[in-house]
């Protein structure tokens, strides 16, 4: 495979000099009327994306537990030594403190959430007011919804 086919191509100006100096034969270079050479591949390669904002565009919660962001991930292709293939995270919006729980099954999410609630109540004297998720379904089970409804302190919604 030629280097040019792996690495791209040379600029039109260099190609023109090679032809003019007789170093390359059998190639004819045609100039465009305005002198601008358009290469679709070059345009695509130089395309840029809009930058992702580095700061949040809204106000953060003013109290610990005011907003909690959560996500469940898994199954992992390889289990831990104790057979865990999932994890769930709970991130406090004010402090960005994240609690991480390893799970064997998705159905253990409620137990992990109850442990998280107990920990922030004991350690910080705080209660979850709003629970954000990605609507993955882990927080919509009957038992989970009943737990959230039973505890007036927890108003959960998905965003």
C-alpha positions, 0 to 999 in steps of 0.5 A, a space after each residue: 500500500 502506498 504511503 499516500 493512500 494511507 496518510 492522505 495526499 500532497 498539497 496541490 502546490 507541491 503536485 504542481 511543482 513536481 509536474 513542472 520540474 518533470 519529476 512526475 510524468 503522465 499527470 495533468 493538473 488543471 487549475 480552476 478559474 478562481 485558482 482555488 482547489 477544492 478537495 472534499 476529503 480535505 474539507 471533511 478532515 478539517 471539519 470541527 465540532 462545536 465545543 462542549 461547554 465546560 460549565 453547567 448552564 443552570 444553577 446547582 442545588 443549594 443543599 446536599 441531597 437537593 438533587 441527586 443524579 443517578 445511573 445504572 451501568 452493565 452488564 460488564 463483559 467480565 464480572 468482579 471476583 465476587 460476581 458483580 457485573 453492574 454498578 450504580 452511581 449517585 452523584 450529589 449536585 451541590 458537592 459533586 460527591 459520587 457514591 458508587 455501588 457494585 451490583 450482581 443484578 440490576 434488581 439490587 438497585 433499590 437496595 443500593 439506593 436505600 443504602 445511599 439514603 441511609 448514608 447521607 442521612 447518617 453522615 450529612 443529615 440530608 435527604 434526597 429531594 430530587 432524583 434524576 436518571 436517564 429513564 433507563 427503567 431501573 427506577 420505574 419498578 413497582 417496588 422502587 416507586 412505592 418506596 419513593 412515594 412512601 418516603 415523603 422526603 423523596 420526590 423522584 423524577 427522571 430527566 
